Amino acid sequence: MLAILLGLTYFMIAAQQQAALNSAQLELRSSVAVAQGSFNRMYTADSTETIPELISEMHVHPRIRNAVIVSVRKDLVAAYEPHLIKGDLQRFLDTVGTDPVQQASNTGKTFIEYHPEHSHLVAAVPIIESLSVNRQSQRNVLLVEYLHAPHWYQLASVPWLPLGLLLLLFFLIGFGLWFSLQRFIARPANKLVAAVTQFGRHGFVNDSRLPLRLPNEFGILAHNVRLAAKERRHREAKLRQLSAAVEQANESIMITDLAGNIEYVNPAFCATTGYSSEEVIGKNPRLLASGRTPASEYQALWQCLSEGKTWQGEFYNKTKSGQEFREWATISPLRDEHGNVTHYLASKLNITQRVEAEAKLEYLAYFDALTELPNRTSCIQHIASLVTAAHKGEHGAVILFDLDGLQRINDVRGFEFGDAILKATARRLRAVVANEQNAFVANLGGDLFAVVLTPRKLEQKDVLADAQILVKLILAELSQPLRVQDEQISVTASAGIVIYPQDAESADAIIRHAETAVHTAKDAGGNQTAVYDVSYSDVLEKRYEIERELREAINGEGLQLHLQPQVGADKTLLGVEVLLRWQHPEKGMISPAEFIPVAEQTDLIVDLGKWIVRHALLELKRLPAPLTLAINISPRQFRKYDFVYCIERALEESGADPSRLVLEVTENLFVDDTEDIVLKMKALQQSGVQFSIDDFGTGYSSLSYLRKLPLQELKIDKSFVQAIDDAEQRTIVDSVIAIAKTLGLRIVAEGVETQAQADYLASRDDKVVLQGYLFDKPLPTAEFHRRYFS
């Protein structure tokens, strides 16, 4: 801006000087033009005497310093005498060359020249002196010296207003340019420099340092710098994650060059091998080799890597201390941006513990961890292989042993005590069958052991005889006293024998039949031996079908309630007992003696009891007062924690009178946890429910518990009533009646079939309640109501 201003000033002054020069030339030309006319007239009029006077008048002009008339050869014709005398005229003539004089004379034109070195203008003006004979002009030349000294600066002639406006405009433009440069170039450039410096040193950029809003290349560059910083942060984050993943990975990570020399290992590698990174960098991984890895594995490895593929396989390596371990390795080639392989990356997982765990799992899959005997799976596979390999006429035996009363021992002494018994039993079994050729001993779970005898070319009866002899030896050995935890104990076992393939052709069926046989032996009282018979399976099959179909009947149709009347000695109807019947859609009426024992063995009896209670209370609602309704309750149902709640809810839903409900229980109910049973009875008694002891005298008879129980009734079993003609049986009946009278209990005699039985009972107690075929058999509810209430 300063250079522009100085240049403008120079050109302005130069223009001013040029204008002054032009003005001086114009003025000089005007003056000499007037003087030329005057001199021409004087010469034409031949008035040459006035020429000096006219020259002197020209000197009156302040800038005309010399005026002289000369000939073509610069000879002096007329001059201003004072200047001539002072010598100024001669100096002036010396500065003027002959060329201007001759040109002016020859052309008849006025020539004006500026001589800056003398600071004057010289005008050469042609003057007609005379005319020749041929009418050609004879010219002299008027030389005039016009002073014109150039002044560098003249304040008086300066155009202050335009110049001021121009300077103001230049200042504003300069300031605007400076501000724009600072705003859009200088400061953004400084910010970009600082941002790039920060990016280079620290790897991140603060957005506040970037000129993001500029609408020029700096703004574009700032956006690109920010994108580059974000991309770098993203890449560094991924790199940190990758680095952290590699550093914290459980797998051993190793990077080698193409020659196989180690360049990097992660901490997991050091932890696995025992080597530090400094000890292995630059060395070949073969220092880890234990020598057990086949050479073919290494050949396959390098063949795969040479083809640019990833290899996977297993290595047997050793640690720095020499301990061997197994690794599963994945080795991949690493490529640069051009796709050339530069390194190899190995990721290795220590699978020593996993292999050991798999071996242990495989062991546990086929062996019992406690007794270390083959388990059920292993036993079934062994039997299956024997059955497959058996030839025609060969027979083998499978013997199962189930310890008697081990659950009771566990309850009393704990499972650790019971486990010690199982271990001792396993040892004894192995010792007894050690002399048996190819005998196989297994534990099928818990206290169930198996001894499998290999098929031999013998008749079935001979194999059975040998098996029975072996069973006697084993049972005798198992019954020997055993010391466990400083305590001597004796344990017996039940045995079941199956001869195969006569009794079964599949391993599962053989085991299943052997279990049936051993359960039969246990049901016989324990410490017994049972040989499988096909009838056992028939019984189990029938029992299974009854259980399945009875469950369907509970949830569907087929179950029916029958009512049997209970009358007084005068045959007045006092109440009814509910009895269950099952009308099978295909098999017809099924006796309770068939399905009740099956239900008693499972919780099915509980669901059956709930069904009976729910439907019986609806019948009680229909019976006229004060008739009572008696329901038999299974001990298993009574012992359920929610028994009281279920009875009370059923009473509430049916709307029946609780005081007319009699729940019949057997003496077996009071064998275990009598206190809990009494609490439940008292809770229901508060609602009005009555209780009766059914089949009194046939089970756990004790006068002590009768005093504790909240009873209202004793029921004499029909076996005593039907044998009342016998003197001993009458004594028992008389005793029961006496006990009931003493305790203030109502007496019900069931199974009354003759009038003599009824008369005898009435003679002993006129308030006795009689029930039996003498009065009526159990009737369907609809028929009962028609007969008694129509």
Secondary structure, 3 states (H helix, E strand, C coil): CHHHHHHHHHHHHHHHHHHHHHHHHHHHHHHHHHHHHHHHHHHHCCCHHHHHHHHHHHCCCCCEEEEEEECCCCCEEEECHHHHHHCHHHHHHHHCCHHHHHHHHHHCCCEEEEECCCCEEEEEEEEEEEECCCCCEEEEEEEEEEECCCCCCCHHHCCHHHHHHHHHHHHHHHHHHHHHHHHHHHHHHHHHHHHHHHHHHHCCCCHHHCCCCCCCHHHHHHHHHHHHHHHHHHHHHHHHHHHHHHHHCCCEEEEEECCCCEEEECHHHHHHHCCCHHHHCCCCHHHHECCCCCHHHHHHHHHHHHCCCCEEEEEEEECCCCCEEEEEEEEEEEECCCCCEEEEEEEEEECHHHHHHHHHHHHHHHECCCCCCECHHHHHHHHHHHHHHCCCCCEEEEEEEEECCHHHHHHHHCHHHHHHHHHHHHHHHHHHHHHCCCCEEEEEECCEEEEEEEEECCCHHHHHHHHHHHHHHHHHHHCCCEEECCEEECCCEEEEEEEECCCCCCHHHHHHHHHHHHHHHHHCCCCCEEECCHHHHHHHHHHHHHHHHHHHHHHCCCEEEEEEEEECCCCCEEEEEEEEEEEECCCEEECHHHHHHHHHCCCHHHHHHHHHHHHHHHHHHHCCCCCEEEEECCHHHHCCCCHHHHHHHHHHHHCCCHHHEEEEEEHHHHCCCHHHHHHHHHHHHCCCCEEEEEEECCCCCCHHHHHHCCCCEEEECHHHHHCCCCHHHHHHHHHHHHHHHHHCCEEEEECCCCHHHHHHHHHHCCCCEEECCCCCCCEEHHHHHHHHHC
